[in-house]
């Protein structure tokens, strides 16, 4: 089982941890950049960061499920948002999508993303017991 730590001396947040320890015998699951597109490639939530974050997190959960993982198996989540978007509008939706999990999180603002109209993209790493 992975261990997530919140060391003293670092900011304490219920939303994320600072250190992850993945012991031998775990299988690593890598989720490539997900955004708010449907299975046929249609962008969901044009111009709406909250709607796009909701669909993006749904896509992350779908990708994890394909590998037998859930958001509670996440070790780290990387979030890219288009510069100028309101992180305060996306944050509660992303937190809801994490269902109480508190992995390591890194966020960055970028000029644009690969999918035209996409405002947010999330990649992640999870660890599950080896089968």
PyMOL commands that set and color helices and strands:
alter all, ss='L'
color gray80, all
select helices_A, chain A and resi 49-66+71-73+87-97
alter helices_A, ss='H'
color red, helices_A
select strands_A, chain A and resi 3-5+19-21+26-34+74-82+104-110+120-129
alter strands_A, ss='S'
color yellow, strands_A
deselect
rebuild
show_as cartoon
